């Protein structure tokens, strides 16, 4: 844990930008010291068909799926750290969002092969 899942408008990031963002998100999540580095997973999903209220805006949305137990302050620190990475990429005409979602540990299963 955590699973960092990024959905982004494919006209906002090219492949190199997505690779860079993936690495930077991994780094910033590691720097929070809230998680073991070996447990951090970042996935990037480009979206080619989307609609926003403003046709000039693309989007980058980051979901942080984590096990329960973090405080509201820790969760806010995590999302602020992530949005700082996005801000520093100097992408224009884009809406950035980030959220933390607690995983239901009772129903979560993991198998390492």
Secondary structure, DSSP 8 states (H G I E B T S, - for coil): --EEEEEEETTT--HHHHHHHHHHHHHHHHHTTSS-GGG-EEEEEEESS---SSTT-EEEEEEEEEES---HHHHHHHHHHHHHHHHHTT--SEEEEEEEEEE-TTT------
